[in-house]
Every structure is written in structure tokens, then in C-alpha cells.
């Protein structure tokens, strides 16, 4: 059996999510927002999104409406990148809404570009920001502006805390890589 090395501990993940939620809330307050519209990229970002929404709900004592919409895009098979494909579309009307896309990791930037085009052109959102738990800038092909970033990581294939390899390792409470 291969050994999994811890890259980001459970405690560090919690700290990162608190920091991101504080930045989102600061922007929401500055812009006098009454609601937040999250678009969670499934499956990898589900856990990150849930924890982020919990913290924001607790911090605002439920006074800020949080809408969550799920979208699913395929971009990996094993450790190899492949053609992007929309698997689960958003049915709700997002026209003229300000949205925050919740991603687990941004590496090449292709998925974010795909999403940006879809949300701006097809769903006609008013504005779009990106919140990503992780970023792998060494793999970037497309320039991406990440509004809320957790942590930059080296070019290793990471697993855990929602991130998987062929459907395995999502349930780890930390982020690691197979040595």
C-alpha cells in the first residue's frame, strides 16, 4: 500500500476556511449584500462549500441569505486532465445575480474559464468571483483571478477533503498526496 503524505492538516484547513469566510463577509458588508449566491463545483468542492457556508451562517446568525447551486464538470480521469464536459447544469435563473464559484483546486485554469463563459454567457450573471481552497500556479495555462484563495501548493496530485483519485480518498479530513 502506498503511503499518503499530509500536505495540509485538518486544523490548517479549518483556519483557511475561516479566513476565506471572513474575506467574503467583509466584501458582502462593503457591498451591502443581503444574499450570497454560491455555485459549488461538484464533487470536489462540496465539502469546502458546506464548511464555508456553515461558518458564514454562524457568523451572520442566519441574517444573510445563502443560496447554493451545484454544477458538475468533468475534467480528470485518474491523474490526467481531459476534455471538459458539463455533467450537471444549473436549472435555476441566475440572470443579474452576483455569484461566487466555489472550487476545490485551480491548476490549469481551464475549468474556471469554461465556468466563467458558461455563467456569463448562458446564465447571464451580473458578476462572478472565484473562491478556491487550493491553487497550483505552476500548472496554470489560463490566467485566472482568484478572489478568495486558501493556499498555493506545489505541483503534486492532491487527495483528501473532497479531492479524489478515481473516486477514492475524498473522505480524508486532511489534504495529502500519495508518495
N, C-alpha and C positions, 0 to 999 in steps of 0.2 A: 504494500500500500504506500502511496506517495504521501509525503509529509506536507502539511499546509503551514506556511509561514504567516504569522499575523502581520499585516501591514498597518491597519488602523483598528485599535481596540474598541470594544463596546463603549467604554467610557468616553473615548475621544469622539466617537460618532455622536453620542448624546450631546456633547459640548458643541460640535459643529452644527447640529440641527438647531440648538438654542440660539447660536449666533446668526444663522440664516433667518430664523423666525423673527429675531429682533430687527434685522435689517428690513424684512418685508413689512413688519408692523410700523417701523419708522417711516417708510415710504408711503404706506397706506394712510398714516396720520397726516403726513405732509400734504398728501393729495386729497385729503378729506374723503377717503373711500368708505363706503358703507358695506361693501362686499368685496370678497376676493374670489376670483374665478381661476381655479387650478385646473390644468389639463395634465393628468398623470399618464406618463408613458409606461404602459404595461409590458411585461410583468415586472421588470427590474426595479422600477421606481415606486412600486406600490407601497412597500414598507416605509421608505423615506417619506413619501407623501402622507401616509397615515400618521406617522410620528410628528411631522411638521404641522399638520392640521390640528392634532391634539394639543400641541404646545400653544399654537395661536389661539385656539378656542379657550384654553385655560387662562392665557394672558389677558384676553379681552373679555373674559367671563361671559362668553357667548354673545356679546353685543355686536360683533362683526360677523355678518353672514358669510359663510364659506361654502362655495359651490365647487364640486369636484366632478370633472368629466374625464372619462377614461378613453384612451386611444391606444391601439396596439400596432406597432410597426415591426416587421421582421428585418433584421439586418445581420444577424450572426447565425452560423451553424458551426458548433464546436468553437474553435478559436479563430476561424476565418471569416472575414467580412464578405458579405454577398450583396446582391441587389436588394434595394429597399422595397418593401411591399406593405401597403396598408391592409391590416388584417381586421381591425375593429375601428370603425368610423364613429365620429361623434354625430349623434342624431339631433341633438338639441340645437336651437338657434343661438348662435354666439355673435350675431351681427352687432357691431358697435360696442362690444364688451371689451374691457381690458382684461387680458389673461396672462397668467404665469404658467409656463410649461415646466413641469416637474420631471427632471431627468435623473437617472442614477449616475450615468457617466457620459462625458463627451470626449470622444477621442478624435476621429477624423473630422467631425462636424457635419458629415453628410446627412445624418438623421435630423439634426436641428434645421438644416437648410430645407430638407424635404418638408418638415413640420411647419416651418415658417411660411413656405409657399402655400401649403395646404390651408393653414389658418388665415392668412391674409387674403388669399385669392378666393378660396372655396367658401370659407366660413365668414369672411369679411369682418374679422375682429378689428377693434379700434386700435389696440396696441398690444404688443407682445413682449414679455420679458422671460428670461430663462433662469431657472433655479436648478443647479446641478450639484449633487453631492460630491462628485469627483470630476476632475478634468485631467486629460492626458495630452498636454500640449505638444509633446514630441511627435505625436501621430497626426496632428492637425493638417488637413488638406484644404478645408474651407474655413475662412475667417469667421469666428463666432464670438458674439458679445454675450458673455455670461453675466447677468445682472446680480445673481446671488450664487456665489461659489463656495463650496465647502472646503475642498482641498485639491491641490495639484498632486499627481502621483507620477512615478516613473513608468516607463513602457513595459509593464508586466500585465499579464492577463489576470484580472482580479475576480474573486468569488466571495460570496457571503453577503449578508444584509440585503438580500434581494437579487444580487448579481449571481449568475449561474454559468455553468458549463454543461451544455446539453441537458438542462433541466435539473441539474444536481447542485447542491451546496447553497441554495437560496436561503435556507433557514439558519445559517450560521449567524451568531449575534455580533460578529466582527467581520472585517474585510481582510482577506488574505490572498495568497497566491500559492499555487502548487509548485513546490521546489523540484 
